[in-house]
Amino acid sequence: MTQKRKVEDLDPGTIHSDDDIENFSDSDSESEDESRPKPLKSKYGSEFCADFKFVDSTKEYQRDTWDDVFKYIKPKRTVNTDAKIAKVRAEEKEKVKLQKLKNNENSTTEEIPIKKEVESNDEEEDSDDDEDEEVKPTIVEDDEGLLDDSDDEIIPEDEMKPDQVVVRDAEVKRKEREKMRKKKKKGQNDNAENEEFFEDALPLESNVTFQEMNFSRPILKAIDSMGYMHPTPIQGSTIPVALLGRDVCGCAATGTGKTAAYMLPILERLLFKPKEDIVTRVLVLVPTRELGVQVYQVSKQLAQYINLDIALSVGGLDLRTQEAFLRKNPDIVIATPGRLIDHLQNTPNFSLESIEILVLDEADRMLDEYFAEQMKEIIKQCAATRQTMLFSATMSDEVQDLAAVSLKNPVKVFVNNNTDVAQNLRQEFVRLRKGKEDDREAVLAYLVYRTFHDHCMVFVQTKVQTHRLHVLLGLLGVRVGELHGNLNQIQRLDALKKFKDEEIDVLLATDVAARGLDIKGVKTVINFSMPNTYQHYVHRVGRTARAGRCGRSISISAELEYKMLKEIKKKSKAAVFERVVNQDILAKYKAKIEKAEPLIAKVLKEEKEEKELMAMENQVSSMEKKISGGPPPMKRTWFQTKEEREAAKKKEKGVEDKKLSKNKMKKKKSKLEETEEDRRISREMDYMHRQAKKAKKLKKLSAFGKTPTNVEESAAQATKRKKGNSSFDKELTRTDRRSVKKYRHGPSFQERKEAFQSKNPGKKFMPNKKKQRN
């Protein structure tokens, strides 16, 4: 048997403080530093990225897609309105300053050194090398703008009090009742016609993520870099269906991520394209230039880790640059209908025969802009076996007709219709009473200068009024820009970029920027004038409160616009607040605007003169080119000639006239062509039709055995009933005092006399004579 060892023999024991410990270290052994493990050296160098530095914000390392957009821009000479405004403001301020020096020279000489000392002290703290430099006096901007009499005036505290915002309690209660009523009606089915044509998408899973949608790693990396956390309802419903290659008809409100909803499945499919075939596979059609630029930027960001070529073809950008990109057959083309047809007619080696995916974004807007003929031409040139995805904010009858023509067995992804504003939007209005319509500009300056002075969009009805407000607010010291159709594309994109980069605080725009544009950080939308329809109002205020963020809208409404304001109040889910403007402060802004009128006229006059000079220079340069004998410019063709376009317009107008007055046209044509015999036959047919219609009507119930045998007998009985004296009709149905008394006391003397004479003609009526007994 083997003897077991004890536990004490195996235990090393415990070292106590009194125990002597043998020193095993020698003087010849390695030092402590040498005994430590050494890091492995890289074969490419001693250090890894020695120039690496941490950045302050994400904007410094994220890719700027504006650089890709400005490749398509050809520099042109334009009128710089901001420079002219700054020049006029400086001149006006210099005048005010000279006037002050004349009035009180001592006070101004004392103020300037104080400002110098403050500035010099600040500079001493920053750097010691600038001590010997001469400090120049700087002009300090005042809070009231350059048009005031004094630069040192500060806004009093009573003027900085916030405006009073009121709402009626009855309106709040009414909106709560409407919410409860809508909750009960929720879940109703759509029309039967739509159910027959469209196939409903699968129900959306609430907790689905982008990782669960089986995207490739480059796309997931791009989604993560753009900050997308969870897919929106339109994205979660559209992406699985689009990945299957089915046609999609999507409808969702503005600001819900429709661009990523169709672009992500497109990029996933293009990852597995055959590399040997270099053709254009995807076409995205948009109605406006700004929306096209925005879709191009989003697509570039989503495809930043994929080797794909994306081209932009919209109006206003350099034509030659677009042609050069299209000749390379890019994978994706984002275009407006007019410029795309121009390239199809005049750019060689570019066609739509190889298009595999066609996307129609904001389809309702394209139909509103009379793109019908162009859309038909583009769809006709695309491949018949394509996948088509149609997206619209509102599903109108015209959009359904376009879907019926361009889609095959589509899947309907109906998240919500763009018929209401966002839930996180606070709606307010400023009421202009009768006779105060001219205070609209003063109210806008009041709101922008005092309260909503950053990340604010102002929608104006006309382009001329937009430019005037740009000059006016610029003279008041507001950093402002404008966006409308009178500007060239370079100026429009520059204003949009400055507003996104926070270089300007207020963007004045017409309805060209009311749809589709996604500008992050917009806090306030001001309607300088009310839109024509409620749908336009929804699109305007949809620039804020996007993707779950909060926002505010303020509408300036006069008496003539009260009908539109009433409709907004009726259709909005939440109560609409009224902002009460301080009339005393408003009077000061009115005085400022009156004082600025000559300066506005001066700026507009200088702009007009510069534009005329530029037009003359362009004419001279074109004449010089013709004289020099250079190559003539290539004549560009269109898919329709002028005569064909006018004929199509007349035909379309004729179709509309036929729809409106179809019956009148039929009657007119029949009267000209029919003979007397035809008229007689038509009259007989009409008579027979009327008699058959009368016979189908239900007759009144009558007693058994007294049913009329024919129509003549029933008519005679009806006239007899009308003429006959009925006590029920005369006495019992009348309940006034006189009729009741008459019914109780019997007929009157005159009535008895008439009844006696009718029965006994020739005899004298003697009611008081007693009857003689026989």
C-alpha positions in Angstrom: 0.0 0.0 0.0 1.2 3.5 -0.8 1.5 5.9 2.0 -0.5 9.2 1.7 1.3 12.5 2.1 0.2 14.9 4.7 -1.2 18.3 3.9 1.5 20.0 6.0 4.2 18.6 3.8 2.7 20.1 0.7 1.8 23.5 2.3 4.6 26.1 1.8 3.5 27.7 5.1 3.1 31.3 6.1 5.9 33.9 6.3 5.9 35.6 9.6 7.7 38.9 10.5 10.3 37.1 12.6 11.3 34.6 10.0 14.6 34.9 8.1 14.2 34.9 4.3 17.0 33.9 2.1 17.9 36.5 -0.6 17.8 34.8 -4.0 18.7 37.9 -6.1 22.2 38.5 -7.3 24.0 41.6 -8.2 24.8 40.2 -11.7 21.1 39.6 -12.5 19.0 41.7 -14.8 17.7 45.0 -13.6 14.1 45.6 -13.0 13.5 47.5 -16.2 15.3 44.9 -18.3 13.2 42.1 -16.8 9.9 43.7 -18.0 8.4 42.5 -21.3 9.3 44.8 -24.2 6.6 45.9 -26.7 6.8 44.5 -30.2 8.2 46.9 -32.8 6.3 47.5 -36.0 8.1 46.6 -39.2 6.8 49.7 -40.9 8.2 52.2 -38.4 9.0 52.9 -34.8 5.7 54.6 -33.9 2.1 54.2 -35.1 0.8 57.4 -36.8 2.9 60.0 -35.0 0.9 62.8 -36.5 -2.4 61.6 -35.0 -4.4 64.2 -33.2 -7.9 64.1 -31.6 -10.5 66.3 -33.2 -12.9 68.7 -31.4 -16.1 67.7 -33.1 -17.4 65.1 -35.5 -17.7 67.7 -38.3 -13.9 67.7 -38.7 -13.6 64.1 -39.8 -17.0 63.5 -41.5 -17.0 63.8 -45.2 -18.3 67.1 -46.6 -20.7 66.3 -49.5 -20.8 69.9 -50.6 -17.4 69.4 -52.1 -18.9 66.8 -54.5 -21.8 69.2 -55.3 -19.6 72.1 -56.2 -17.8 70.0 -58.8 -20.9 70.7 -61.0 -20.8 74.4 -60.5 -19.1 76.7 -63.0 -18.1 80.0 -61.3 -20.1 83.0 -62.6 -20.1 86.7 -61.8 -23.1 87.5 -59.6 -24.5 90.5 -57.8 -23.4 90.5 -54.2 -26.4 91.9 -52.2 -24.8 91.4 -48.8 -21.7 93.5 -49.8 -23.9 96.4 -50.9 -26.0 96.2 -47.7 -22.8 96.3 -45.6 -21.5 99.2 -47.6 -24.7 101.2 -47.1 -24.7 100.4 -43.4 -21.2 101.5 -42.9 -21.9 104.8 -44.7 -25.0 105.4 -42.6 -23.1 104.6 -39.4 -20.3 106.9 -40.4 -22.8 109.7 -40.8 -24.2 109.1 -37.4 -20.8 109.1 -35.9 -19.8 112.4 -37.5 -23.0 113.9 -36.3 -22.2 112.8 -32.7 -18.7 114.3 -33.0 -20.2 117.7 -34.0 -22.7 117.7 -31.2 -20.4 116.6 -28.4 -16.7 116.3 -29.2 -15.6 115.9 -25.6 -17.8 112.8 -24.8 -16.7 111.0 -28.0 -12.9 111.6 -27.3 -13.4 110.1 -23.8 -15.2 107.0 -25.0 -12.7 106.0 -27.7 -9.7 105.6 -25.4 -11.7 103.5 -23.0 -12.5 101.1 -25.8 -8.8 101.1 -26.8 -7.7 100.2 -23.3 -10.2 97.3 -23.0 -9.1 96.0 -26.4 -5.4 96.4 -25.6 -5.8 94.6 -22.3 -7.4 91.7 -24.0 -4.7 91.5 -26.6 -2.0 91.6 -23.9 -3.5 88.6 -22.3 -3.6 86.8 -25.6 0.0 87.5 -26.7 2.9 89.6 -25.7 4.2 90.1 -29.2 1.4 92.5 -30.2 2.2 95.1 -27.6 4.0 97.4 -30.0 1.2 97.2 -32.6 -1.1 100.2 -32.9 -4.6 99.5 -31.7 -7.3 100.9 -34.1 -10.6 102.0 -32.7 -13.4 99.5 -33.6 -17.1 100.3 -34.3 -19.2 98.5 -31.8 -22.5 97.1 -33.1 -25.5 98.3 -31.2 -28.5 96.1 -30.3 -31.0 98.4 -32.2 -29.1 98.2 -35.6 -27.4 100.9 -37.7 -30.5 102.9 -38.3 -30.8 104.4 -34.8 -29.8 107.8 -33.7 -27.4 106.5 -31.1 -25.0 103.6 -31.1 -24.8 103.3 -27.4 -28.5 102.8 -26.9 -29.4 99.5 -25.2 -32.8 97.9 -25.4 -34.6 98.6 -22.1 -35.6 95.8 -19.8 -39.3 96.4 -20.3 -38.9 95.9 -24.1 -37.2 92.5 -23.5 -40.2 91.0 -21.8 -41.6 88.0 -23.7 -44.8 88.3 -25.7 -48.0 87.1 -24.3 -49.2 83.9 -25.8 -52.9 83.0 -25.2 -55.2 80.2 -26.1 -58.9 79.7 -25.5 -60.0 77.0 -23.0 -62.9 76.0 -25.2 -60.6 75.3 -28.1 -58.3 73.1 -26.0 -61.3 71.1 -24.7 -62.6 70.7 -28.3 -59.3 69.4 -29.5 -59.2 66.9 -26.7 -62.7 65.6 -27.7 -61.5 65.3 -31.3 -58.5 63.2 -30.2 -60.7 60.8 -28.3 -63.1 60.6 -31.2 -60.2 59.8 -33.6 -58.8 57.1 -31.3 -62.2 55.3 -31.5 -62.3 55.5 -35.3 -58.7 54.2 -35.7 -58.1 51.0 -37.7 -60.6 51.6 -40.5 -59.8 49.8 -43.8 -59.0 51.7 -47.0 -61.2 51.9 -50.1 -62.0 48.7 -52.0 -60.5 50.1 -55.2 -57.1 50.5 -53.6 -57.3 47.1 -52.1 -57.8 45.5 -55.5 -54.8 47.2 -57.1 -52.3 47.4 -54.2 -51.0 44.7 -52.1 -50.5 45.6 -48.4 -47.0 45.3 -46.9 -46.3 43.0 -44.0 -46.9 44.5 -40.5 -44.0 46.4 -39.1 -42.1 45.1 -36.2 -41.6 47.8 -33.6 -38.2 46.7 -32.3 -36.5 45.9 -35.7 -33.0 47.3 -36.2 -30.8 47.9 -39.2 -28.6 45.0 -38.2 -31.5 42.7 -38.4 -32.3 43.7 -42.1 -29.3 41.7 -43.4 -27.4 44.7 -44.8 -23.7 44.3 -45.8 -21.0 45.6 -43.6 -20.1 48.7 -45.7 -23.7 49.9 -45.5 -24.0 49.2 -41.8 -20.8 51.2 -41.3 -22.2 54.1 -43.3 -25.5 54.0 -41.3 -23.6 54.0 -38.1 -21.4 57.0 -39.2 -24.6 59.0 -40.1 -26.0 58.5 -36.6 -29.1 56.4 -37.6 -30.2 54.5 -34.5 -33.5 52.8 -35.5 -35.4 52.7 -38.8 -38.4 55.0 -39.1 -41.8 53.4 -39.9 -41.5 54.1 -43.7 -38.0 52.6 -43.7 -38.9 49.5 -41.7 -41.8 48.8 -44.0 -40.2 49.7 -47.4 -36.7 48.1 -47.1 -37.7 44.4 -46.8 -40.1 44.7 -49.7 -37.6 46.7 -51.9 -34.9 44.1 -51.3 -37.2 41.5 -52.8 -37.4 43.4 -56.1 -41.1 44.3 -55.8 -42.7 47.5 -57.0 -43.4 49.9 -54.1 -45.9 52.7 -53.7 -45.0 54.5 -50.5 -46.9 57.3 -48.8 -45.5 59.0 -45.7 -45.4 62.5 -44.3 -42.4 64.8 -44.8 -39.4 64.4 -42.6 -39.8 60.6 -42.1 -36.8 59.4 -44.0 -38.1 58.4 -47.4 -34.7 59.0 -49.1 -32.9 56.4 -47.0 -36.0 54.1 -47.3 -35.4 53.6 -51.1 -31.6 54.3 -51.3 -30.5 51.7 -48.7 -32.0 48.7 -50.6 -30.7 50.1 -53.9 -27.1 50.3 -52.6 -27.4 46.7 -51.2 -28.4 45.4 -54.5 -25.7 47.3 -56.4 -23.1 45.7 -54.2 -23.6 42.4 -56.0 -23.8 43.9 -59.6 -21.7 42.2 -62.3 -18.4 44.1 -62.6 -17.8 43.5 -66.3 -21.0 45.5 -67.3 -20.6 49.2 -66.9 -24.1 50.6 -67.3 -26.5 52.9 -65.5 -28.8 50.8 -63.4 -30.7 53.3 -61.1 -32.6 56.5 -62.0 -34.0 58.7 -59.3 -36.4 61.5 -60.4 -37.0 64.5 -58.2 -39.1 67.6 -58.9 -36.8 70.5 -57.8 -33.1 71.2 -58.0 -32.6 71.7 -54.3 -34.2 68.3 -53.6 -32.0 66.7 -56.2 -28.9 68.1 -54.5 -30.1 66.9 -51.1 -30.8 63.3 -52.4 -27.3 63.4 -54.0 -25.7 64.3 -50.7 -27.5 61.7 -48.7 -26.7 59.0 -51.3 -23.0 60.0 -51.2 -23.0 59.6 -47.4 -24.7 56.2 -47.5 -22.3 55.0 -50.3 -19.1 56.4 -48.8 -17.7 52.9 -48.1 -18.8 51.5 -51.4 -17.2 51.8 -54.8 -20.1 53.3 -56.7 -20.4 56.2 -59.2 -23.3 58.6 -58.5 -24.1 61.5 -60.9 -26.2 64.6 -60.5 -28.2 66.0 -63.4 -30.3 69.0 -62.5 -30.9 72.4 -64.0 -28.7 75.4 -63.3 -25.5 73.4 -62.9 -22.6 73.2 -65.4 -23.9 71.3 -68.5 -20.5 70.1 -69.7 -19.6 68.6 -66.4 -22.8 66.7 -66.2 -22.3 65.4 -69.7 -18.8 64.2 -68.8 -20.2 62.3 -65.8 -23.0 60.7 -67.8 -20.7 59.5 -70.6 -19.0 57.3 -68.0 -22.3 55.5 -67.3 -22.5 56.0 -63.6 -24.4 53.4 -61.5 -26.9 55.9 -60.1 -28.3 59.1 -61.8 -30.3 61.6 -59.7 -32.0 64.1 -62.0 -34.9 66.4 -62.6 -37.2 65.5 -65.6 -36.4 68.5 -67.8 -32.6 68.2 -67.6 -32.7 64.4 -68.0 -34.7 64.6 -71.3 -32.2 67.3 -72.5 -29.3 64.8 -71.9 -31.2 61.9 -73.5 -31.6 64.0 -76.7 -28.2 65.6 -76.8 -25.7 63.5 -74.8 -24.3 60.6 -76.8 -23.7 57.2 -75.2 -26.3 57.8 -72.6 -29.7 56.1 -72.5 -32.2 54.5 -70.1 -32.3 51.1 -71.7 -30.4 49.4 -68.9 -32.3 51.0 -66.0 -33.1 48.3 -63.5 -34.6 50.5 -60.7 -36.7 53.6 -61.2 -37.5 55.9 -58.3 -40.1 58.7 -58.5 -39.7 60.9 -55.4 -42.3 63.5 -54.5 -44.5 62.2 -57.3 -47.4 64.5 -56.4 -45.2 67.6 -56.8 -44.0 66.4 -60.2 -47.6 66.2 -61.4 -48.4 69.6 -59.9 -45.5 71.2 -61.9 -47.0 70.0 -65.2 -44.3 67.3 -65.8 -46.9 64.9 -67.2 -45.5 64.8 -70.8 -41.9 64.6 -69.6 -42.7 61.8 -67.2 -44.5 59.8 -69.9 -41.4 60.2 -72.2 -39.0 59.1 -69.5 -41.0 56.0 -68.4 -41.4 55.0 -72.0 -37.6 54.9 -72.5 -36.9 52.9 -69.4 -36.7 49.1 -69.5 -40.0 47.3 -69.1 -38.5 44.7 -66.6 -37.5 47.4 -64.1 -38.4 47.7 -60.5 -40.3 50.9 -59.8 -40.6 52.7 -56.5 -43.0 55.6 -56.2 -43.0 57.9 -53.1 -45.4 60.7 -52.3 -46.4 62.8 -49.4 -50.0 62.8 -50.4 -51.9 60.1 -52.3 -54.1 62.0 -54.7 -56.0 60.7 -57.7 -53.3 61.9 -60.1 -50.7 59.9 -58.2 -52.8 56.8 -58.3 -53.2 57.2 -62.0 -49.4 57.5 -62.4 -49.0 54.4 -60.2 -51.4 52.4 -62.3 -49.4 53.3 -65.4 -45.8 52.8 -64.1 -46.2 50.1 -61.4 -46.8 46.3 -61.7 -48.4 44.5 -58.9 -47.2 47.1 -56.4 -47.0 46.7 -52.6 -48.6 49.6 -50.8 -46.6 51.0 -47.9 -49.0 53.6 -46.4 -47.5 54.9 -43.2 -49.4 58.2 -42.9 -50.7 60.8 -45.3 -49.2 64.3 -45.2 -52.5 65.9 -44.2 -51.5 67.1 -40.7 -48.6 68.8 -39.1 -46.1 67.1 -36.8 -47.1 66.3 -33.3 -44.1 68.1 -31.8 -44.9 71.4 -33.6 -46.2 74.3 -31.6 -48.4 76.5 -33.8 -48.9 80.2 -33.2 -50.3 83.1 -35.2 -50.2 86.9 -35.1 -53.4 88.6 -35.9 -53.4 91.8 -38.0 -56.6 93.7 -37.4 -58.5 95.6 -40.1 -56.5 98.5 -41.4 -53.2 97.2 -40.0 -52.2 95.1 -43.0 -49.2 97.4 -43.7 -47.6 96.4 -40.4 -46.6 93.0 -41.8 -43.0 93.9 -42.3 -42.7 95.5 -38.9 -44.2 92.4 -37.3 -41.6 90.2 -39.1 -38.8 92.5 -37.9 -40.2 92.4 -34.4 -40.3 88.6 -34.3 -36.9 88.0 -36.0 -35.0 90.6 -34.1 -36.4 90.1 -30.6 -37.3 86.4 -30.3 -36.5 84.1 -33.2 -33.1 85.3 -34.2 -31.4 82.0 -35.2 -32.2 78.8 -37.2 -35.3 80.5 -38.6 -37.0 80.1 -42.0 -39.4 82.7 -43.4 -41.7 81.8 -46.2 -42.8 84.6 -48.5 -45.4 84.5 -51.3 -43.5 86.4 -54.1 -39.8 86.6 -55.2 -39.8 90.4 -55.3 -41.0 90.6 -51.7 -38.4 88.1 -50.6 -35.6 90.2 -52.0 -36.9 93.4 -50.4 -37.1 91.7 -47.0 -33.5 90.5 -47.5 -32.4 94.1 -47.9 -34.5 95.4 -45.1 -33.4 92.8 -42.5 -29.8 93.1 -43.6 -29.9 96.9 -43.0 -31.3 96.1 -39.5 -28.3 94.0 -38.7 -29.7 90.5 -39.1 -27.6 87.8 -40.8 -30.1 86.9 -43.6 -30.1 85.0 -46.9 -32.7 84.4 -49.6 -33.7 81.4 -51.8 -36.1 81.8 -54.7 -36.4 81.3 -58.5 -34.9 84.7 -59.5 -31.5 83.6 -58.3 -29.1 81.4 -60.3 -28.3 77.9 -59.0 -24.9 79.0 -57.6 -26.6 81.7 -55.4 -29.3 79.2 -54.3 -26.9 76.5 -53.3 -24.7 79.1 -51.6 -27.6 80.4 -49.5 -28.6 76.9 -48.6 -25.0 75.9 -47.6 -24.6 79.1 -45.5 -27.8 78.4 -43.6 -26.8 74.8 -42.9 -23.4 75.9 -41.8 -25.0 78.5 -39.5 -23.3 81.4 -41.3 -26.7 83.1 -41.6 -29.4 83.0 -39.0 -32.6 83.7 -41.1 -33.4 82.2 -44.5 -36.0 83.9 -46.6 -37.6 81.6 -49.2 -40.5 81.1 -51.5 -42.4 77.8 -51.8 -39.5 76.4 -53.9 -38.0 75.4 -50.5 -41.3 74.3 -48.9 -41.0 70.6 -49.9 -38.5 67.8 -49.5 -35.6 69.9 -48.0 -34.2 68.5 -44.8 -32.2 71.2 -43.0 -31.2 70.0 -39.5 -31.7 72.4 -36.6 -34.5 74.5 -38.0 -36.2 75.8 -34.8 -38.8 78.2 -36.2 -40.8 78.6 -39.4 -42.5 82.0 -40.0 -45.2 82.5 -42.6 -44.9 86.1 -43.7 -48.2 85.6 -45.6 -50.6 82.7 -45.4 -50.4 80.0 -48.1 -53.1 79.4 -50.6 -54.1 76.0 -49.4 -53.8 74.0 -46.2 -51.6 71.4 -48.0 -49.0 74.1 -48.8 -49.1 75.2 -45.1 -48.4 71.6 -44.0 -45.4 71.5 -46.3 -44.0 74.8 -45.1 -44.2 74.1 -41.4 -42.8 70.6 -42.1 -39.3 72.2 -42.4 -39.2 72.1 -38.6 -40.2 69.5 -36.0 -38.7 66.7 -38.2 -37.7 63.2 -37.1 -39.2 63.6 -33.6 -37.6 67.0 -32.9 -39.6 69.9 -31.5 -40.3 73.1 -33.5 -42.5 76.2 -33.7 -44.4 77.9 -36.5 -45.7 81.5 -36.5 -48.2 82.7 -39.1 -48.9 86.4 -39.7 -52.6 86.6 -40.6 -54.6 89.6 -41.8 -58.4 89.9 -42.0 -58.5 88.6 -45.6 -56.6 85.5 -44.6 -58.8 84.6 -41.7 -60.5 81.9 -43.7 -57.2 80.0 -44.1 -56.4 80.5 -40.4 -59.8 79.1 -39.5 -59.1 76.0 -41.6 -55.7 75.5 -39.9 -57.4 75.7 -36.5 -60.0 73.2 -37.5 -57.6 70.6 -38.9 -54.8 70.8 -36.4 -54.7 68.2 -33.7 -53.5 70.5 -31.0 -54.8 74.0 -30.0 -53.3 77.0 -31.9 -51.9 79.8 -29.8 -52.2 83.5 -30.4 -49.1 85.7 -29.9 -50.0 89.2 -28.8 -47.5 91.8 -30.1 -46.5 94.7 -27.9 -47.8 97.7 -29.8 -45.4 100.2 -28.3 -42.3 98.2 -29.4 -43.9 97.5 -32.8 -44.3 101.3 -33.3 -40.5 101.6 -32.9 -39.9 99.0 -35.6 -42.3 100.8 -37.9 -40.4 104.0 -37.5 -37.1 102.1 -38.3 -38.6 100.7 -41.5 -39.8 104.1 -42.6 -36.3 105.5 -41.9 -34.8 102.7 -43.9 -36.9 103.2 -47.1 -34.4 105.5 -48.8 -31.6 103.1 -48.0 -33.6 100.2 -49.4 -34.2 102.1 -52.6 -30.5 102.9 -52.8 -29.5 99.3 -52.6 -32.0 98.2 -55.1 -30.9 100.9 -57.5 -27.3 99.9 -57.3 -28.2 96.2 -57.9 -30.2 97.2 -61.0 -27.4 99.2 -62.4 -24.9 96.4 -61.9 -27.2 93.8 -63.5 -27.6 96.0 -66.6 -23.8 96.4 -66.8 -23.3 92.7 -66.5 -25.9 92.1 -69.3 -24.1 94.5 -71.6 -20.7 92.8 -70.9 -22.2 89.4 -71.7 -23.5 90.8 -75.0 -20.1 92.2 -75.9 -18.3 89.0 -75.1 -20.8 86.9 -77.2 -20.3 89.3 -80.1 -16.5 89.0 -79.8 -16.8 85.3 -79.9 -18.9 85.5 -83.1 -16.4 87.9 -84.7 -13.4 85.8 -83.8 -14.9 83.0 -85.8 -14.9 80.4 -83.1 -16.9 77.1 -83.3 -20.7 77.8 -83.0 -22.4 76.4 -80.0 -24.1 73.0 -80.4 -27.8 73.3 -81.1 -29.7 71.3 -78.5 -32.9 69.5 -79.4 -36.0 68.6 -77.4 -38.3 65.6 -77.6 -41.1 67.9 -78.7 -41.1 70.7 -81.2 -42.8 74.0 -80.4 -45.7 73.1 -82.6 -46.1 69.6 -81.0 -46.0 71.2 -77.6 -48.7 73.6 -78.4 -50.8 70.9 -80.0 -50.4 68.7 -76.9 -51.5 71.7 -74.7 -54.5 72.2 -76.9 -55.3 68.5 -76.8 -55.0 68.4 -73.0 -57.2 71.5 -72.8 -59.7 69.9 -75.1 -59.8 66.8 -73.0 -60.4 68.9 -69.9 -63.2 70.8 -71.7 -64.8 67.5 -72.7 -64.7 66.2 -69.1 -66.2 69.4 -67.8 -68.9 69.8 -70.5 -69.4 66.4 -71.8 -73.2 66.5 -71.9 -73.3 69.9 -73.6 -71.0 68.7 -76.3 -73.1 65.6 -76.9 -76.3 67.7 -77.2 -74.7 70.2 -79.5 -73.4 67.5 -81.8 -76.7 65.6 -81.8 -78.7 68.8 -82.7 -76.5 69.5 -85.7 -76.5 65.9 -87.1 -80.0 64.6 -86.3 -83.0 64.8 -88.7 -86.7 65.5 -87.9 -87.4 61.7 -87.8 -84.5 61.2 -85.3 -85.9 64.0 -83.1 -89.4 62.4 -83.1 -88.0 59.1 -82.1 -85.9 60.6 -79.3 -89.0 62.4 -77.9 -90.9 59.1 -77.9 -88.0 57.4 -76.2 -87.8 60.1 -73.6 -91.5 59.8 -72.9 -91.4 56.0 -72.6 -88.4 56.4 -70.2 -90.3 58.8 -68.0 -93.4 56.6 -67.9 -91.3 53.6 -67.0 -89.6 55.6 -64.2 -93.0 56.6 -62.8 -94.2 53.0 -62.9 -91.3 51.9 -60.8 -92.1 54.3 -58.0 -93.9 52.9 -55.0 -97.6 53.7 -54.8 -99.5 54.6 -51.6 -101.3 51.8 -49.8 -105.1 51.9 -50.2 -108.1 49.9 -48.8 -108.7 46.4 -50.1 -110.9 46.3 -53.3 -110.5 50.1 -54.0 -107.2 50.0 -55.9 -107.4 52.0 -59.0 -107.5 50.0 -62.2 -105.6 52.6 -64.4 -103.8 55.8 -64.2 -106.8 58.0 -65.2 -108.9 56.7 -62.4 -106.2 57.2 -59.8 -105.7 60.8 -61.0 -109.4 61.5 -60.9 -109.6 60.2 -57.3 -106.6 62.4 -56.3 -108.2 65.5 -57.7 -111.5 64.6 -56.0 -109.8 64.3 -52.7 -108.1 67.6 -53.2 -111.4 69.4 -54.0 -113.6 67.7 -51.5 -114.5 69.4 -48.2 -113.0 67.4 -45.3 -113.8 68.3 -41.7 -110.6 66.6 -40.7 -108.6 68.9 -43.0 -110.3 72.1 -42.1 -111.4 71.8 -38.5 -109.5 69.2 -36.7 -106.1 70.2 -38.0 -106.5 73.8 -36.9 -106.0 74.4 -33.2 -106.3 78.2 -33.0 -108.8 79.8 -30.7 -111.2 80.9 -33.4 -111.3 77.5 -35.1 -112.0 75.7 -31.8 -114.8 78.1 -31.0 -116.3 77.6 -34.4 -116.1 73.8 -34.1 -117.9 73.9 -30.7 -120.7 76.4 -31.7 -121.3 75.0 -35.2 -121.6 76.9 -38.5 -122.1 80.6 -38.6 -125.2 82.5 -39.8 -123.7 83.1 -43.3 -122.7 79.5 -43.7 -126.1 78.2 -42.8 -127.8 80.7 -45.2 -125.6 79.6 -48.0 -126.2 76.0 -47.3 -130.0 76.6 -47.2 -130.1 78.5 -50.4 -128.1 75.9 -52.2 -130.6 73.2 -51.1 -133.8 75.4 -51.5 -133.3 77.7 -54.4 -135.9 80.6 -54.5 -136.9 80.3 -50.8 -136.1 82.9 -48.1 -133.9 81.8 -45.2 -135.8 82.5 -41.9 -133.9 80.9 -39.0 -136.0 82.5 -36.2 -139.4 81.2 -37.6 -140.7 78.2 -35.7 -141.5 75.1 -37.5 -145.3 74.6 -37.8 -146.6 71.3 -36.7 -148.8 69.4 -39.0 
